[in-house]
Amino acid sequence: MTAHQQIAPAMSREQMDALVEGHYRAEESGDLEAIVEGFTPDAEHDVAGRPGGPLHGGDQIEGFYRALLAELRIERFEPVRRWYGDDHVVDESILHATADGHPFGLEGRGRPVRTRFLHIFDFSDGLISRESAWIDLGAVQQQLSG
């Protein structure tokens, strides 16, 4: 390793937890500014199955959350388990929300939704550099059908 190649120290579990929990609290409160501030300027955001592929940067990420939170009022994330790497976290949780609009193209009519979520958060420079999310849309469809 040369003098110019330096490996950044791994983040602590506490630091990673603070970023993930801060992200979830911002979603719960609908605080778009706080959501974007938790990401690096060049961050990537991907939701499995979302048309169009990954989003990049604060403006695109804010646009996604603005649209999502207009349709789905997030009440809380119930922790299930969390796995840690040097610069990433895999978080499994249960999303508790109210479908006010047409989340995921389904008519909400103010009905409660409870579904499993899997997130992978990558970190860089003390912020989230990438978020990948998988949601159990089958459970959402079952709860909002009819």
Buried (B, 14 or more C-beta within 10 A) or exposed (E): EEEEEEEEEEBEEEEBBBBBEBBBBBBBEBBBEBBBBBBBEEBBBBBEEBEEEBBBBBEBBBEBBEEBBEBBBBBBBEBEEBEBEEBBBBBBBBBBBBBBBBBBEBEBEEBEBBBBBBBBBBBBEEEBBBBBBBBBBEBBEEBBEE
